[in-house]
Amino acid sequence: MLQETALRVADAERFAPPLLVTGEDQAEESAASLRDLGLSPTLVVEPCPRGTAAAIALAAARAPDTLLLVMPSDHVIADADAFRAAIEAAAPLAEDGWLVTFGIPPERAETGYGYIRTGEALGAGSRAAAFVEKPPRALAERFLAEGGYVWNAGIFLFRSDAYLAALEAHAPDIRAAVASGSLEAFAAASSASIDRAVLEKSDRVAVVRAEIGWSDVGSWEALWALGPRDDSGNVLSGDVVAPSSSGSLIRSDGPVVVALDVHDLVVVATERAVLVVPRGQSQRVKEAIDALHARGQSRRDPDSTE
């Protein structure tokens, strides 16, 4: 998926070589995967995980006076041409100092995605009037019925200096930590998403609608939706037996899993933990992570979709 993300913007006439922001444990393997495509990424290694606000600031500091396109590597985009067209449409707003996020027209009352309420028209987009993070189903259904809301794709376009200035205004400790170059300062900075640290506070955020066949594969629900599903609607991976079961995502990275007559579940088994959650509520996996963390277990096992 990292390679697919890079290939969407591999046209050297339109895009510079990528900045790859990652943790130390994945740095060399990730960079090698892009070099295998003939790309020459600049590797930016996080001193420690502090959220997307700080990670993006590290990239912005490495590329001053540059228009930055920020793309997570766990997204599916079915229509790459439409995606590139949305980028071109958003570029004038970004050049004018707006922090641009891309909004996906909602297809269902999804509770695992964030939403953006769109405001007044701005060029090819609209002002972002409000952000709502993973609403309950009743509220998501209301958003769908009312219109005027889009899913927050978590893909951004802005000038690096505009982002760093917004970070200075709204999360100065993160900006100072990045500027210091000190591991101690970076580790002590707030851990926050770009949405919470900057976008929800700034009055210079625009949203451009993008009908691009988008899905965030950061959730188990999204993996089930993408398939491939068997005749009973199951997505099975690893050593799994699922007689009389339907509509479920069942994955094992270790022990054999036997799921007898279960329906609409997510079951993920690793060597250290087993996650069982109703499909449609897989966004609650953070509750499982917190429970494991409280027991001194690894935070990676049930949360990873890799």
BELMOJO-V489179 format. One record per residue. N is the residue number from 1. RES is the residue in three letters. OMEGA is omega in degrees with one decimal (NA if undefined). Layout:
n	res	omega
N	RES	OMEGA
N	RES	OMEGA
This chain:
n	res	omega
1	MET	174.9
2	LEU	178.5
3	GLN	179.1
4	GLU	177.8
5	THR	-179.4
6	ALA	-177.4
7	LEU	178.7
8	ARG	-176.9
9	VAL	-175.7
10	ALA	179.2
11	ASP	-174.5
12	ALA	178.3
13	GLU	-177.0
14	ARG	-173.2
15	PHE	174.8
16	ALA	174.6
17	PRO	-172.2
18	PRO	163.6
19	LEU	-177.9
20	LEU	-179.1
21	VAL	-175.4
22	THR	175.7
23	GLY	-175.6
24	GLU	-175.5
25	ASP	-179.2
26	GLN	-169.4
27	ALA	-173.8
28	GLU	179.2
29	GLU	-180.0
30	SER	179.0
31	ALA	179.5
32	ALA	-179.9
33	SER	176.8
34	LEU	175.9
35	ARG	177.1
36	ASP	178.1
37	LEU	-176.4
38	GLY	178.3
39	LEU	-179.6
40	SER	-175.8
41	PRO	166.6
42	THR	-174.9
43	LEU	177.5
44	VAL	-174.2
45	VAL	175.9
46	GLU	175.4
47	PRO	174.6
48	CYS	-177.7
49	PRO	177.3
50	ARG	177.3
51	GLY	-173.8
52	THR	179.6
53	ALA	-179.7
54	ALA	-179.1
55	ALA	179.2
56	ILE	177.7
57	ALA	176.5
58	LEU	178.3
59	ALA	-178.9
60	ALA	179.2
61	ALA	178.9
62	ARG	-175.7
63	ALA	-177.6
64	PRO	176.4
65	ASP	-176.5
66	THR	171.9
67	LEU	-175.9
68	LEU	169.6
69	LEU	-175.2
70	VAL	-175.5
71	MET	169.4
72	PRO	-175.6
73	SER	-177.9
74	ASP	179.4
75	HIS	168.4
76	VAL	174.6
77	ILE	-173.5
78	ALA	-176.0
79	ASP	-177.0
80	ALA	178.5
81	ASP	178.0
82	ALA	177.8
83	PHE	179.5
84	ARG	176.3
85	ALA	177.5
86	ALA	177.4
87	ILE	179.2
88	GLU	179.6
89	ALA	-177.4
90	ALA	-172.7
91	ALA	179.5
92	PRO	177.5
93	LEU	179.7
94	ALA	178.2
95	GLU	-179.8
96	ASP	174.9
97	GLY	177.1
98	TRP	169.9
99	LEU	-172.1
100	VAL	170.3
101	THR	-177.7
102	PHE	-177.1
103	GLY	-179.1
104	ILE	175.8
105	PRO	-173.8
106	PRO	-179.8
107	GLU	-176.3
108	ARG	179.3
109	ALA	-176.2
110	GLU	179.2
111	THR	-178.4
112	GLY	-179.6
113	TYR	170.0
114	GLY	180.0
115	TYR	173.7
116	ILE	172.2
117	ARG	-176.8
118	THR	-179.2
119	GLY	-175.2
120	GLU	-178.6
121	ALA	176.9
122	LEU	178.2
123	GLY	-179.7
124	ALA	-177.0
125	GLY	-179.7
126	SER	171.1
127	ARG	174.2
128	ALA	-173.6
129	ALA	-179.1
130	ALA	175.4
131	PHE	177.0
132	VAL	-174.9
133	GLU	172.3
134	LYS	-176.4
135	PRO	171.1
136	PRO	-171.7
137	ARG	-178.1
138	ALA	179.8
139	LEU	176.7
140	ALA	177.0
141	GLU	177.3
142	ARG	177.2
143	PHE	-178.7
144	LEU	-179.1
145	ALA	-176.9
146	GLU	-171.2
147	GLY	179.8
148	GLY	177.3
149	TYR	175.2
150	VAL	172.2
151	TRP	176.9
152	ASN	-175.1
153	ALA	-176.9
154	GLY	175.2
155	ILE	-170.2
156	PHE	174.7
157	LEU	178.4
158	PHE	172.2
159	ARG	-178.9
160	SER	-179.5
161	ASP	178.2
162	ALA	179.1
163	TYR	-179.3
164	LEU	176.6
165	ALA	178.0
166	ALA	177.6
167	LEU	177.3
168	GLU	-177.3
169	ALA	-168.8
170	HIS	177.3
171	ALA	-172.2
172	PRO	179.8
173	ASP	177.7
174	ILE	179.1
175	ARG	-179.0
176	ALA	-179.3
177	ALA	178.3
178	VAL	-178.3
179	ALA	-175.9
180	SER	-175.8
181	GLY	-176.6
182	SER	176.2
183	LEU	-178.4
184	GLU	179.5
185	ALA	-179.8
186	PHE	-179.6
187	ALA	-178.2
188	ALA	-178.0
189	ALA	177.9
190	SER	173.0
191	SER	-173.0
192	ALA	172.6
193	SER	176.1
194	ILE	179.2
195	ASP	-177.1
196	ARG	-174.0
197	ALA	-170.8
198	VAL	-166.5
199	LEU	-179.9
200	GLU	-176.3
201	LYS	-174.7
202	SER	174.6
203	ASP	-179.8
204	ARG	179.8
205	VAL	178.1
206	ALA	177.3
207	VAL	177.6
208	VAL	179.6
209	ARG	-177.0
210	ALA	177.3
211	GLU	-166.0
212	ILE	-177.4
213	GLY	-170.7
214	TRP	168.5
215	SER	176.0
216	ASP	-177.1
217	VAL	175.3
218	GLY	178.6
219	SER	176.9
220	TRP	178.0
221	GLU	179.3
222	ALA	177.4
223	LEU	177.2
224	TRP	-178.2
225	ALA	-178.9
226	LEU	177.2
227	GLY	1.7
228	PRO	-179.4
229	ARG	176.6
230	ASP	-175.6
231	ASP	178.4
232	SER	178.6
233	GLY	178.1
234	ASN	168.1
235	VAL	-174.1
236	LEU	-179.6
237	SER	-179.6
238	GLY	-175.7
239	ASP	-172.0
240	VAL	171.4
241	VAL	-173.2
242	ALA	180.0
243	PRO	176.7
244	SER	179.0
245	SER	-178.3
246	SER	171.9
247	GLY	-173.5
248	SER	168.1
249	LEU	-177.6
250	ILE	-175.0
251	ARG	174.1
252	SER	172.6
253	ASP	-178.5
254	GLY	-173.1
255	PRO	173.5
256	VAL	177.3
257	VAL	175.3
258	VAL	-178.7
259	ALA	-173.7
260	LEU	174.3
261	ASP	174.3
262	VAL	-172.9
263	HIS	173.0
264	ASP	177.1
265	LEU	164.0
266	VAL	178.0
267	VAL	-179.0
268	VAL	-178.7
269	ALA	172.8
270	THR	178.8
271	GLU	-172.6
272	ARG	-175.0
273	ALA	175.5
274	VAL	177.2
275	LEU	173.4
276	VAL	-177.7
277	VAL	176.4
278	PRO	176.2
279	ARG	-173.1
280	GLY	176.2
281	GLN	-175.8
282	SER	175.2
283	GLN	178.3
284	ARG	-177.4
285	VAL	179.0
286	LYS	175.2
287	GLU	177.6
288	ALA	179.6
289	ILE	-179.9
290	ASP	179.1
291	ALA	177.9
292	LEU	-179.9
293	HIS	178.6
294	ALA	178.0
295	ARG	179.1
296	GLY	-179.9
297	GLN	178.4
298	SER	175.6
299	ARG	-173.2
300	ARG	-164.4
301	ASP	-174.1
302	PRO	-175.7
303	ASP	-172.7
304	SER	173.8
305	THR	-178.4
306	GLU	NA
